[in-house]
Amino acid sequence: MNSPIFPTRTRSTSRLPGAPTDLQEQACHRAWLLLRSAGGRLPSAPRSSDPELARELQDAFNAGRLPGTLIEAELRRALEDGPSDATLLALTLLAAAALERWHGARRALALAHACAELARLPEARDVAGAVLRAHGALVLARVSPLREAAMLQAEACRFAPVRPSVMARNASLWTSLRLLGGAPLPELLHYAEAVHQAAPRYQEADDIPVAVSQLAGRISLYHYLAGSAIDAPVARSALAPIDAPHFGCWLTRLQVAYLRGNTAVARSALEASAGLLTPLTPPCELLPYHLFAVLTLAQPDGTTPALRSRLRGHRRVLQEWAERSPGHAGALAELARAAEQDAAGGARALSTYEQAAGRARAAQLTWVAALAWERAAALCARLELQAALPAYRRLALDAWRDWGAHGRVRELMQAWDAQPPAHRGAQDEPAEERRAARADTVGELGVAIAHEVNQPLAAILLHAAAARRWLRRAQPDAGRALEALEQITACGRQAGDIVRSVRGLARRQTEDVSTFPIDAALLEVVQLLRALMQRQGVQFECRLQLPGVQLHANRAQVQQIVMNLLLNAVEALAGVKGRARRIVLASEIVGAAQVELRVTDNGPGVAADEAARIFDALYSTKPHGTGVGLSISRAIAEAHGGRIELEPAAPCGATFRVVLPLRCAPALPTDKNAS
């Protein structure tokens, strides 16, 4: 009985995009068109067995090569004489090539799924593992969550392989999928070593199968990160075939060279691996390749325009993947974006590195978060932000420890002249104790400087864009443009004030204290954020009741608290649907000589268990938050002798109350109801 894979009617082949130039791709493209022109009908089960062809196809798949001529020849034969078991593997590889190159997603998925179902039949048992592995690693990993690809990969492993190259390739793909799925380093190392130990020992380097060498290379990388010893056979097989035409071997060399800071070797490995990319390169290897390509090219040693162009190309690929898989691919794309900003110069990359680390933590990709914090520390050192540098380094070390990369921790500590705690091993220190220790460091306030100063910088970019729009109109509006320029000036002053005020707080000083009208200072913050709230569809209301009250405090720091609270409220409202989004800013006198500033939103509110920790340093309820905004706001309030509190709002949302002492007599109007 025939089973249709494609509809009988097909569009004209001249309209198919992406005409290939490589000979193997051309053959594969012809096979794809041939299958479509034949109506896509195949028998429900293979009629014969072809172990030699199945072995050739599987060897090509293991090596990452595209066996286009074999696929085309087998398809032509199968359409005339009926399929063999090897036909199922050939068609699965063809579906992967079509999905990657010719955007035939619906047809390619249907073809791969049909082949996977047929491969489970007893007649196709000899190729079942290869077909399911190819379907999971090459097809499902491109269009489905990673867990689906990993489940199919696990099913493929049940069909016991007997050849070392097949065993090794299975292990390499499995560990690569688990790496992107957030598995800890010890788990990856344990599984890879177990498979490698089951493979025969090879005495000569020339006898080592490429797939076995690739697995050994992965093991050596994991041992390097874990800081554990590696046995001689693994080391020999890891280094022997470095001239082998296998993408996975060069990818490992690229990663090791980058981590060890050898830019020349990393770029050489990048060139070699780029020439080995094919439609059969698994996404679980393709995504780390593009990430480490960006990190390698984004070096502070004078990147040329040509290298910057290549960097943008790799980053765009990751961004395209992030649109389909916002979890794991989104974290990699965000780190690549930060590295691109870093290469372009400027401190704004610090904020993006923070966002990348937050996204990576949310996706359980601890190793990506560690890379983000490590690069943030390097940028901080180049910018000579000495106050923030210790905190970024601690975050990097903690992330590597959490993942199990204690060798990387020791290497960085030696490079940074840091010493582990003498009372016990750093890897044994509980996570909560490490968090508490970080909360009291001066370096953490330095992180706050980098975090907080990005808010006025973002406003500067916004107002600059507005000024350009007003001046580029057919009839330029100079008045509006001047208003935008005045806002830029105000934001620039605010950025400088933030840096000075937080540095003063780090030194436990109260410098730049003055007496100022509290409501006027709050209105300045509102003016800076008004455009943002309008774009977000937020209905904003001011209930300022202290028009004549003078507050004796650090003006920039008080404004910083309010800006933090308003920005948090805007973010909290981003997901609200079905009701109007509202924020209320209020000020009033409480008690004998205190003022209260309130920011209330009607968002989802804060859960009780989160409310108890929301002001803790480095604790955030947001998926990509860094946990420094509220902690520094509390530090500022307490430094002024005040406090900040959270309480639920009615009927929904949250209210943040900031209570500060007046320290001088308020000039209240005699009639409280006066207009």
CORJOLIN-V889947 format. One record per residue. N is the residue number from 1. RES is the residue in one small letter. PSI is psi in radians with two decimals (NA if undefined). OMEGA is omega as a letter, one per 30 degrees, with the letter a starting at -180 (NA if undefined). D_LAST is the distance of its C-alpha to the last C-alpha in whole Angstrom. Layout:
{{N/RES/PSI/OMEGA/D_LAST} {N/RES/PSI/OMEGA/D_LAST}}
This chain:
{{1/m/2.30/a/87} {2/n/2.54/l/85} {3/s/1.99/a/81} {4/p/2.33/l/79} {5/i/-0.65/l/76} {6/f/2.74/l/75} {7/p/2.64/a/75} {8/t/-0.69/l/78} {9/r/2.29/l/77} {10/t/2.72/l/75} {11/r/2.94/a/74} {12/s/2.36/a/76} {13/t/-0.36/l/76} {14/s/-0.28/a/75} {15/r/-0.11/a/72} {16/l/2.29/a/72} {17/p/2.86/l/69} {18/g/0.98/l/70} {19/a/2.15/a/74} {20/p/2.70/l/76} {21/t/-0.52/l/78} {22/d/2.50/a/79} {23/l/-0.73/l/83} {24/q/-0.66/l/82} {25/e/-0.63/l/78} {26/q/-0.76/l/80} {27/a/-0.71/l/83} {28/c/-0.68/l/80} {29/h/-0.71/l/78} {30/r/-0.68/l/81} {31/a/-0.68/l/82} {32/w/-0.78/l/78} {33/l/-0.64/l/79} {34/l/-0.76/l/82} {35/l/-0.68/l/81} {36/r/-0.75/a/78} {37/s/-0.43/l/81} {38/a/0.04/l/83} {39/g/-0.02/l/80} {40/g/0.58/a/80} {41/r/2.27/a/82} {42/l/2.69/l/84} {43/p/2.76/a/86} {44/s/-0.29/l/84} {45/a/2.63/l/86} {46/p/2.52/a/88} {47/r/-0.26/a/92} {48/s/3.06/l/93} {49/s/2.44/l/93} {50/d/1.36/a/92} {51/p/-0.58/a/92} {52/e/-0.80/l/93} {53/l/-0.71/l/90} {54/a/-0.68/l/88} {55/r/-0.74/l/88} {56/e/-0.75/l/88} {57/l/-0.72/a/85} {58/q/-0.64/l/83} {59/d/-0.71/l/84} {60/a/-0.74/l/82} {61/f/-0.77/l/79} {62/n/-0.61/a/80} {63/a/-0.05/a/80} {64/g/0.23/l/77} {65/r/2.69/l/79} {66/l/1.84/a/79} {67/p/1.13/a/83} {68/g/-0.73/a/82} {69/t/-0.67/l/86} {70/l/-0.72/a/87} {71/i/-0.78/a/84} {72/e/-0.79/a/85} {73/a/-0.73/a/89} {74/e/-0.65/l/88} {75/l/-0.74/l/86} {76/r/-0.73/l/89} {77/r/-0.74/a/91} {78/a/-0.60/l/89} {79/l/-0.41/l/89} {80/e/-0.79/a/92} {81/d/-0.12/a/94} {82/g/2.66/a/91} {83/p/2.67/l/89} {84/s/3.10/l/90} {85/d/-0.57/l/87} {86/a/-0.40/l/87} {87/t/-0.64/a/85} {88/l/-0.71/l/82} {89/l/-0.70/l/81} {90/a/-0.74/a/82} {91/l/-0.56/l/80} {92/t/-0.75/l/77} {93/l/-0.63/l/77} {94/l/-0.72/l/77} {95/a/-0.69/l/74} {96/a/-0.72/l/72} {97/a/-0.72/l/73} {98/a/-0.70/a/72} {99/l/-0.63/a/69} {100/e/-0.67/a/68} {101/r/-0.61/a/70} {102/w/0.20/l/70} {103/h/0.51/l/66} {104/g/1.05/a/68} {105/a/-0.88/a/66} {106/r/-0.80/a/67} {107/r/-0.72/a/71} {108/a/-0.72/l/71} {109/l/-0.74/l/69} {110/a/-0.71/a/72} {111/l/-0.84/a/75} {112/a/-0.70/l/74} {113/h/-0.74/l/73} {114/a/-0.73/l/76} {115/c/-0.66/l/78} {116/a/-0.68/l/77} {117/e/-0.75/l/78} {118/l/-0.55/a/81} {119/a/-0.37/l/81} {120/r/-0.15/l/81} {121/l/2.66/a/84} {122/p/-0.57/a/87} {123/e/-0.37/a/89} {124/a/0.35/a/86} {125/r/-0.53/a/86} {126/d/-0.42/a/87} {127/v/0.04/a/84} {128/a/-0.82/a/82} {129/g/-0.76/a/80} {130/a/-0.71/a/80} {131/v/-0.81/a/79} {132/l/-0.66/l/76} {133/r/-0.75/l/75} {134/a/-0.71/l/75} {135/h/-0.77/a/73} {136/g/-0.85/a/70} {137/a/-0.53/a/70} {138/l/-0.56/a/70} {139/v/-1.08/a/69} {140/l/-0.64/a/67} {141/a/-0.30/l/65} {142/r/-0.34/a/64} {143/v/-0.13/a/62} {144/s/2.89/l/61} {145/p/2.62/a/60} {146/l/-0.53/a/62} {147/r/-0.56/l/63} {148/e/-0.74/l/65} {149/a/-0.70/a/67} {150/a/-0.66/l/67} {151/m/-0.73/l/69} {152/l/-0.62/l/71} {153/q/-0.70/l/72} {154/a/-0.67/l/73} {155/e/-0.68/l/75} {156/a/-0.59/a/77} {157/c/-0.31/l/78} {158/r/-0.41/l/80} {159/f/1.70/a/82} {160/a/1.99/l/84} {161/p/2.61/a/85} {162/v/-0.36/a/88} {163/r/2.40/a/88} {164/p/-0.65/a/86} {165/s/-0.65/l/84} {166/v/-0.77/l/83} {167/m/-0.79/a/82} {168/a/-0.71/l/80} {169/r/-0.69/l/78} {170/n/-0.84/a/77} {171/a/-0.70/l/76} {172/s/-0.79/l/74} {173/l/-0.71/a/72} {174/w/-0.82/a/71} {175/t/-0.59/l/70} {176/s/-0.72/l/68} {177/l/-0.74/a/66} {178/r/-0.56/l/65} {179/l/-0.80/l/64} {180/l/-0.32/l/61} {181/g/-0.05/l/61} {182/g/0.30/a/60} {183/a/2.54/l/63} {184/p/2.71/a/63} {185/l/-0.75/a/66} {186/p/-0.63/l/69} {187/e/-0.77/l/69} {188/l/-0.79/a/69} {189/l/-0.74/a/72} {190/h/-0.81/a/74} {191/y/-0.79/a/74} {192/a/-0.71/l/75} {193/e/-0.65/l/78} {194/a/-0.74/l/79} {195/v/-0.74/a/80} {196/h/-0.66/l/81} {197/q/-0.44/l/84} {198/a/-0.29/l/85} {199/a/2.67/l/86} {200/p/2.67/l/90} {201/r/2.34/a/90} {202/y/2.31/a/91} {203/q/-0.60/a/93} {204/e/2.51/a/93} {205/a/-0.62/a/90} {206/d/-0.35/a/91} {207/d/-0.15/a/91} {208/i/2.12/l/88} {209/p/2.57/a/86} {210/v/-0.72/a/83} {211/a/-0.65/l/81} {212/v/-0.71/l/82} {213/s/-0.67/l/81} {214/q/-0.78/l/78} {215/l/-0.72/l/77} {216/a/-0.64/l/79} {217/g/-0.72/l/76} {218/r/-0.72/l/73} {219/i/-0.73/l/75} {220/s/-0.65/l/75} {221/l/-0.79/l/72} {222/y/-0.70/l/71} {223/h/-0.70/l/73} {224/y/-0.78/a/71} {225/l/-0.68/a/68} {226/a/-0.36/a/69} {227/g/0.41/a/71} {228/s/2.87/a/74} {229/a/2.67/l/78} {230/i/2.40/a/79} {231/d/2.81/a/83} {232/a/-0.77/l/85} {233/p/-0.68/l/86} {234/v/-0.79/a/82} {235/a/-0.72/a/82} {236/r/-0.81/a/85} {237/s/-0.39/l/84} {238/a/-0.61/a/80} {239/l/-0.26/a/82} {240/a/-0.93/a/85} {241/p/0.81/a/84} {242/i/-0.32/l/81} {243/d/0.09/a/83} {244/a/2.47/a/83} {245/p/1.16/a/81} {246/h/2.17/a/78} {247/f/-0.77/a/75} {248/g/-0.65/l/74} {249/c/-0.76/a/76} {250/w/-0.53/l/74} {251/l/-0.76/l/71} {252/t/-0.75/l/72} {253/r/-0.69/l/73} {254/l/-0.81/a/70} {255/q/-0.77/a/68} {256/v/-0.77/a/70} {257/a/-0.71/l/70} {258/y/-0.82/a/66} {259/l/-0.55/l/66} {260/r/0.04/l/68} {261/g/0.30/l/67} {262/n/1.52/a/70} {263/t/-0.68/a/68} {264/a/-0.81/l/71} {265/v/-0.69/a/73} {266/a/-0.74/l/70} {267/r/-0.60/l/70} {268/s/-0.76/l/73} {269/a/-0.59/l/73} {270/l/-0.74/l/70} {271/e/-0.77/a/72} {272/a/-0.75/a/75} {273/s/-0.57/l/73} {274/a/-0.61/l/71} {275/g/-0.12/a/75} {276/l/0.09/l/75} {277/l/2.34/l/72} {278/t/2.98/l/74} {279/p/-0.24/l/72} {280/l/0.22/l/74} {281/t/2.07/a/71} {282/p/2.47/l/70} {283/p/-0.54/a/66} {284/c/-0.30/l/66} {285/e/-0.50/a/68} {286/l/-0.74/a/66} {287/l/-0.84/l/62} {288/p/-0.59/l/63} {289/y/-0.87/a/65} {290/h/-0.64/l/62} {291/l/-0.87/a/60} {292/f/-0.40/l/63} {293/a/-0.79/l/63} {294/v/-0.82/a/60} {295/l/-0.60/l/60} {296/t/-0.72/a/63} {297/l/-0.44/a/62} {298/a/1.04/a/59} {299/q/2.57/a/60} {300/p/0.59/a/59} {301/d/0.52/l/63} {302/g/1.19/l/62} {303/t/2.27/a/62} {304/t/2.84/l/63} {305/p/-0.64/l/62} {306/a/-0.74/l/64} {307/l/-0.65/l/63} {308/r/-0.63/l/60} {309/s/-0.73/l/61} {310/r/-0.69/l/63} {311/l/-0.81/l/60} {312/r/-0.63/l/58} {313/g/-0.79/l/60} {314/h/-0.72/a/60} {315/r/-0.65/l/57} {316/r/-0.64/l/56} {317/v/-0.78/l/59} {318/l/-0.65/l/57} {319/q/-0.68/l/54} {320/e/-0.71/l/56} {321/w/-0.66/a/57} {322/a/-0.55/l/54} {323/e/-0.48/l/53} {324/r/-0.60/a/55} {325/s/1.38/a/55} {326/p/-0.28/a/52} {327/g/-1.57/a/53} {328/h/-0.76/a/56} {329/a/-0.57/l/56} {330/g/-0.67/l/52} {331/a/-0.73/l/52} {332/l/-0.71/a/55} {333/a/-0.66/l/53} {334/e/-0.68/l/50} {335/l/-0.69/l/53} {336/a/-0.67/l/54} {337/r/-0.72/l/51} {338/a/-0.73/a/50} {339/a/-0.65/l/54} {340/e/-0.74/l/54} {341/q/-0.68/l/50} {342/d/-0.77/a/52} {343/a/-0.53/a/55} {344/a/-0.22/l/53} {345/g/2.72/l/51} {346/g/2.75/a/48} {347/a/-0.13/a/46} {348/r/-0.36/l/44} {349/a/-0.44/l/47} {350/l/-0.78/l/46} {351/s/-0.70/a/43} {352/t/-0.64/l/46} {353/y/-0.71/l/48} {354/e/-0.78/l/46} {355/q/-0.72/l/45} {356/a/-0.74/l/49} {357/a/-0.69/l/50} {358/g/-0.76/l/47} {359/r/-0.67/l/48} {360/a/-0.74/l/52} {361/r/-0.72/l/51} {362/a/-0.58/l/50} {363/a/0.11/a/53} {364/q/0.44/l/55} {365/l/1.33/a/56} {366/t/-0.62/a/56} {367/w/-0.56/l/59} {368/v/-0.71/l/56} {369/a/-0.70/l/54} {370/a/-0.75/l/56} {371/l/-0.69/l/57} {372/a/-0.82/l/53} {373/w/-0.63/a/52} {374/e/-0.76/l/56} {375/r/-0.59/l/55} {376/a/-0.69/l/51} {377/a/-0.71/l/53} {378/a/-0.73/l/55} {379/l/-0.71/l/53} {380/c/-0.70/l/51} {381/a/-0.71/l/54} {382/r/-0.60/l/54} {383/l/-0.06/l/51} {384/e/0.67/l/51} {385/l/1.33/a/48} {386/q/-0.50/a/50} {387/a/-0.63/a/47} {388/a/-0.38/a/47} {389/l/-0.81/a/51} {390/p/-0.64/a/52} {391/a/-0.76/l/49} {392/y/-0.69/l/51} {393/r/-0.71/l/54} {394/r/-0.72/l/54} {395/l/-0.72/l/52} {396/a/-0.81/a/55} {397/l/-0.73/l/57} {398/d/-0.69/l/56} {399/a/-0.77/l/56} {400/w/-0.70/l/60} {401/r/-0.78/a/60} {402/d/-0.57/a/59} {403/w/-0.33/a/61} {404/g/0.17/a/64} {405/a/1.18/a/65} {406/h/-0.44/l/66} {407/g/-0.70/l/68} {408/r/-0.66/l/65} {409/v/-0.84/a/63} {410/r/-0.70/l/66} {411/e/-0.76/a/67} {412/l/-0.68/l/63} {413/m/-0.66/l/63} {414/q/-0.74/a/66} {415/a/-0.58/a/65} {416/w/0.15/l/61} {417/d/0.64/l/63} {418/a/2.72/a/62} {419/q/2.44/l/63} {420/p/2.74/l/63} {421/p/2.41/a/62} {422/a/-0.42/a/66} {423/h/-0.36/l/65} {424/r/2.96/l/66} {425/g/2.44/a/66} {426/a/-0.57/a/62} {427/q/-0.30/a/63} {428/d/-0.12/a/63} {429/e/2.17/a/60} {430/p/2.57/a/58} {431/a/-0.69/a/55} {432/e/-0.63/l/52} {433/e/-0.66/l/53} {434/r/-0.70/l/53} {435/r/-0.74/a/50} {436/a/-0.66/l/49} {437/a/-0.70/l/51} {438/r/-0.57/a/49} {439/a/-0.40/a/46} {440/d/0.12/a/46} {441/t/2.56/l/48} {442/v/-0.58/l/46} {443/g/-0.52/l/47} {444/e/-0.61/l/45} {445/l/-0.50/l/42} {446/g/-0.66/l/44} {447/v/-0.68/l/44} {448/a/-0.66/l/40} {449/i/-0.89/a/40} {450/a/-0.67/a/42} {451/h/-0.86/a/40} {452/e/-0.63/a/36} {453/v/-0.33/l/37} {454/n/-0.35/l/38} {455/q/-0.95/l/34} {456/p/-0.52/l/33} {457/l/-0.71/l/37} {458/a/-0.68/l/36} {459/a/-0.64/l/33} {460/i/-0.81/l/35} {461/l/-0.69/l/38} {462/l/-0.86/a/35} {463/h/-0.57/l/33} {464/a/-0.73/l/37} {465/a/-0.68/l/38} {466/a/-0.74/l/35} {467/a/-0.72/l/36} {468/r/-0.72/a/39} {469/r/-0.75/a/39} {470/w/-0.63/a/37} {471/l/-0.36/a/39} {472/r/0.00/l/42} {473/r/2.79/l/41} {474/a/-0.67/l/43} {475/q/1.65/a/41} {476/p/2.42/l/39} {477/d/1.58/a/35} {478/a/-0.59/a/35} {479/g/-0.84/l/31} {480/r/-0.67/l/31} {481/a/-0.70/l/34} {482/l/-0.64/l/32} {483/e/-0.75/l/29} {484/a/-0.69/l/31} {485/l/-0.62/l/33} {486/e/-0.66/l/30} {487/q/-0.64/l/29} {488/i/-0.75/l/33} {489/t/-0.76/l/32} {490/a/-0.73/l/29} {491/c/-0.68/l/31} {492/g/-0.73/l/34} {493/r/-0.69/a/33} {494/q/-0.71/l/31} {495/a/-0.77/l/35} {496/g/-0.70/l/36} {497/d/-0.68/a/34} {498/i/-0.83/a/34} {499/v/-0.82/a/38} {500/r/-0.69/a/38} {501/s/-0.72/a/35} {502/v/-0.60/l/37} {503/r/-0.71/l/40} {504/g/-0.68/l/39} {505/l/-0.67/l/38} {506/a/-0.52/l/42} {507/r/0.17/a/43} {508/r/0.63/l/41} {509/q/2.83/l/39} {510/t/0.78/a/35} {511/e/2.81/l/36} {512/d/0.51/l/33} {513/v/2.38/a/31} {514/s/3.01/l/28} {515/t/2.18/a/24} {516/f/2.72/l/22} {517/p/2.08/a/18} {518/i/-0.77/a/18} {519/d/-0.66/l/15} {520/a/-0.67/l/17} {521/a/-0.66/l/20} {522/l/-0.67/a/19} {523/l/-0.53/l/18} {524/e/-0.72/l/21} {525/v/-0.76/l/23} {526/v/-0.74/a/21} {527/q/-0.63/a/22} {528/l/-0.55/a/26} {529/l/-0.03/a/26} {530/r/-0.77/a/24} {531/a/-0.70/l/27} {532/l/-0.79/a/29} {533/m/-0.61/l/27} {534/q/-0.73/l/27} {535/r/-0.57/a/31} {536/q/0.04/l/31} {537/g/0.59/a/29} {538/v/2.25/l/26} {539/q/1.98/a/23} {540/f/2.41/a/21} {541/e/2.33/l/17} {542/c/2.26/l/15} {543/r/1.11/a/13} {544/l/2.08/a/12} {545/q/0.37/a/10} {546/l/0.98/a/12} {547/p/-0.45/a/11} {548/g/0.20/a/13} {549/v/2.28/l/16} {550/q/2.26/l/19} {551/l/2.35/l/22} {552/h/1.73/a/25} {553/a/-3.08/l/27} {554/n/1.92/a/29} {555/r/-0.80/a/26} {556/a/-0.66/a/29} {557/q/-0.69/l/30} {558/v/-0.75/l/26} {559/q/-0.61/l/26} {560/q/-0.72/l/29} {561/i/-0.86/a/28} {562/v/-0.69/l/25} {563/m/-0.73/l/27} {564/n/-0.82/a/30} {565/l/-0.70/l/28} {566/l/-0.72/l/26} {567/l/-0.70/l/30} {568/n/-0.68/l/31} {569/a/-0.72/l/29} {570/v/-0.77/l/30} {571/e/-0.67/a/33} {572/a/-0.52/a/33} {573/l/-0.12/a/32} {574/a/-0.61/a/35} {575/g/0.09/a/37} {576/v/2.23/l/34} {577/k/2.66/l/36} {578/g/-0.07/l/35} {579/r/2.79/l/31} {580/a/2.49/l/28} {581/r/2.18/a/28} {582/r/2.49/l/24} {583/i/2.37/l/23} {584/v/2.23/l/20} {585/l/2.17/a/19} {586/a/2.70/l/16} {587/s/2.49/l/16} {588/e/2.90/l/15} {589/i/2.37/l/17} {590/v/2.46/l/20} {591/g/-2.76/a/23} {592/a/-0.73/a/23} {593/a/0.96/l/23} {594/q/2.61/l/22} {595/v/2.59/l/20} {596/e/2.25/l/20} {597/l/2.25/a/20} {598/r/2.39/l/21} {599/v/2.05/a/23} {600/t/2.35/l/24} {601/d/2.85/l/26} {602/n/0.71/l/28} {603/g/-2.73/a/31} {604/p/-0.19/a/34} {605/g/-3.04/a/33} {606/v/2.25/l/36} {607/a/2.68/a/39} {608/a/-0.72/a/39} {609/d/-0.49/l/42} {610/e/-0.56/a/41} {611/a/-0.55/a/37} {612/a/-0.36/a/40} {613/r/0.09/a/41} {614/i/-0.41/l/38} {615/f/0.02/l/37} {616/d/2.53/l/41} {617/a/2.40/l/42} {618/l/0.27/l/44} {619/y/2.26/a/43} {620/s/2.47/l/41} {621/t/-0.14/a/40} {622/k/2.50/a/40} {623/p/-0.65/a/44} {624/h/0.38/a/44} {625/g/2.80/a/41} {626/t/-0.26/l/42} {627/g/0.51/l/41} {628/v/-0.38/a/39} {629/g/-0.92/a/36} {630/l/-0.57/l/34} {631/s/-0.70/l/37} {632/i/-0.54/l/36} {633/s/-0.74/l/32} {634/r/-0.72/a/34} {635/a/-0.70/l/36} {636/i/-0.80/a/33} {637/a/-0.77/a/31} {638/e/-0.59/l/34} {639/a/-0.41/l/34} {640/h/0.13/a/31} {641/g/0.31/a/32} {642/g/-2.77/a/29} {643/r/2.86/l/30} {644/i/2.37/a/30} {645/e/2.73/l/30} {646/l/2.39/l/30} {647/e/2.66/l/30} {648/p/2.60/l/30} {649/a/2.70/l/27} {650/a/2.37/f/27} {651/p/-0.18/a/29} {652/c/2.83/l/30} {653/g/-2.80/a/30} {654/a/2.62/l/29} {655/t/2.20/l/26} {656/f/2.18/a/27} {657/r/2.19/l/25} {658/v/2.04/a/25} {659/v/2.18/a/25} {660/l/2.52/l/25} {661/p/2.51/l/26} {662/l/-0.78/a/23} {663/r/0.21/l/26} {664/c/2.81/a/24} {665/a/2.26/l/22} {666/p/2.46/l/18} {667/a/1.31/a/16} {668/l/2.56/l/13} {669/p/2.58/a/10} {670/t/-0.64/l/11} {671/d/1.94/a/9} {672/k/-0.41/l/9} {673/n/0.12/a/6} {674/a/2.54/a/4} {675/s/NA/NA/0}}
